[in-house]
Structures are given as C-alpha cells and as structure tokens.
Amino acid sequence: MADVLAARTPDIVSAGNSTRIYYAANIPEIKVRALAYFAASIFWRGSIHPWNEDSSIPVRLGPFQERFRRFLMDEEPFPKDSILWVVVRDTSGVDRLTYAPMGERKGNFHVYKFPMPGFGFSLTVSKNIPDHYRQRCLVHGPGNPIIASSLLEDFLMNDAVKMRERSLSRVSA
C-alpha cells in the first residue's frame, strides 16, 4: 500500500508534519471494501473473544456488535454511526509493532485501535461522533480517505510500554 501511495500525489498535505491524505476513490488499486471488511473483522472478533491476558474482551461494540456481524455477512452496509480510519504507517523503528485490538471510551464514544505491519486501524463507534472525525472515515468520508503518517508510531510505542508495564505488574503481584 505504501508503494501505491508513494507513486501518487497526496490530496491533502498537513503543514508542519509529514501526514498526507489520499482519496482512495481516485486510486483503483485500493479496494476500499476489502480494507473495511478486514478491519471490521478484526474489531468484531475482538468483541467476541477474550484476547487479553486477563481473559477480558478488548472491544466493546455494544449495540454495534450485531450490525458489524451483519456487515461481515454482507447483509447490510458498514454501520452509519461508526468510522474507520486507515493509516499507512511510514517506516520507522517500530513499523512491525502489532498487538490485539484495544480501546477505551473517550467522552461520548468508544475508540478502538489495531496496528499491524504497514497499517494502523482505528474504529470509533457512537451516535455522537464529531463531524471532523467523520470526514476521515475510509468508508463514509468524502473520497474514501486514507492517511499516511509517521505520527502514529509514538502513540503505538506508548501503548506498547503501558502494556508491558501492566504485564510486569501482574507477574510481580
């Protein structure tokens, strides 16, 4: 994916950092539905299986869980009150870092994330998602935006450090 984007001119370039936005609707090599399906399947699986060391379920989709199942079964479209951000990770020291989906409640909505080599996926679910978040949704956003950035790496490294600290504290307890 990074190679496909590198051969294109970004549609939007952020002043002050290296973040770029590409409209997948203009790039035939990018299969928006396939990316959305893949990400939704990971988050949905995180909502039905205890992937965490403490056997807790990491993703709480609540009333959206059934809607995502129906999307995955091709019975309905991607849920309207959900947004999916896809970030193509720029090469850095932790570009291979991956972990099971995780997330938290932020104000009136839930945000879940799942990094893997080359990509970062973020799923927000709520009827109260701010409009500026919706603009960057791969599925519902204008032009089907994909974000390319190295800024994600600092957040992922912080998450990895927190997970390691929690794991060590459980072992020593």
Summary of the structure (lengths in Angstrom):
residues: 173
radius of gyration: 16.3
end to end distance: 43.1
largest distance: 53.2
contacts: 492
relative contact order: 0.20
helix: 35%
strand: 23%
